[in-house]
Amino acid sequence: MADPTLAMIPSGYKTGKLYSVLPENGDGDFTTFTRSTIGTRVNKGGFIESVLSNVPRLDYTNGKCPILLLEPTTTNLQIRSQEFDNAIWSKTNVTVTANNIISPSNELNADKISRTSTAANYINDILTKSESQLEYTSSIFVKQGEGDYFALRVQGNYSDRIDIRFQFSTKLIIYSNAASSNAILRSTSVKEYNNGWFRISISYLSDTRNLLGNYFSARSTSGNIDGGDTSSTAFVHLWGAMIQQNTFLTSYIETTDIQVSKSEDVCQDSGDLALFNSAEGSMFVDIEKSIKDSSSGRITISDGSSNNRVTIGKESNNNQFRLFVAHTNGTIDAQKYTNVDFDVRNKFIITWKLNDFKFYQNGSLIHFDISGSVPTGLNALAFNENNLGGQDFFGQINNVQYYNTAITQAEAQALTAI
């Protein structure tokens, strides 16, 4: 196997900079990293922690090896996101014990939510919104106490509610239902964290009411938040409620008395003109992108413009990636639109030299072209369109490599094998 000329495997960083492991002299480092606000990540110990502005986030959500986490701007619309004892949270047949157990942040700041009756039981807050249908994602961290079920509801008008139920013993959402076509359920997800914690999320199109409620309920038996239960003592632990006005679930954002926003991550300026071969090359990416993120973010080696570039990026149709090579004045020499499975890792390679272009995906050659010129003046690798900040890529970066030769088909298929 040929050795890469440039390799970024998430490992080293400092404020404003992400290090590449190759070349060793630092010429491949990403020298511009910006995020104007604090963000959060899952650290090596498996706990959620804050990261200062302009510091890259190496996130360990998926296990022992970190990924570079790049996310769009988003806002947590839910105030008092960790304070369920606060008066803004209405309680129906519920008592709240504040700061009862260790939370996903490894602090004693998660609350106990306990039933006091076999009748309808829930804690909720109401958000004011415009009188239009809008895309939202609601999420909550929950840990089992007494009882095997946790019920969640989002609701504008009562007749337009959406219910889901999570079962701790199976670690699955066992029921989801929209009561009418005025509120549309998009998707649900479950993510397991340290110490028995789960993050449950639901993405949906709201109804047109100017109010939106989020409801949570501990249950011994399966049922919705307003159904009776056999137990009057069931309880769960809650932490970290979020409401985002988009369908892309991001890292957690804490709020107190006001809504809080996190700005986008921008990572670019890796390499220089001397590092890239003007005659041939190969670009490899190992990434994961959510289908819920409708942005068409790109990863590109370019000359700092749209003229000469090699690009791998998601299309806005939410089911395809586009791989292409362009030279002088942006002329497309070779390209391939390919369907992908989102929310899982995908590996791509583009190899190029005069009249020889090949595209690989997850171990397979998916396209080749035997006619075309090569891009010239390549001088930077960036997680955006052309190293100028447009179409920033958002997702999880496991590995990015550049080779100053067009590697062989056998090498490319081995490198992209899943």
Secondary structure, 3 states (H helix, E strand, C coil): CCCCCEEECCCCEECCEECCCECCCCCCCEEEEECCCCEEEECCCCCEEEECCCCCCEECCCCCCCEEEECCCEEECCCCCCCCCCCCCEEECEEEEEEEEECCCCCEEEEEEEECCCCCCEEEEEEECCCCCCEEEEEEEEEEEECCEEEEEEECCHHHCEEEEEECCCCEEEEEEECCCCCEEEEEEEEECHHHEEEEEEEEECCCCCEEEEEEEEECCCCCCCCCCCCCCCEEEEEEEEEECCCCCCCCCCCCCCCEEECCCEEEEECCHHHCCCCEEEEEEEEECCCCCCCCCEEEEECCCCCCEEEEEECCCCCEEEEEEEEHHHEEEEEEEEECCCCCEEEEEEEEECCEEEEEECCEEEEEECCCCCCCCCCEEECCCCCCCCCCCCEEEEEEEEECCCCCHHHHHHHHCC
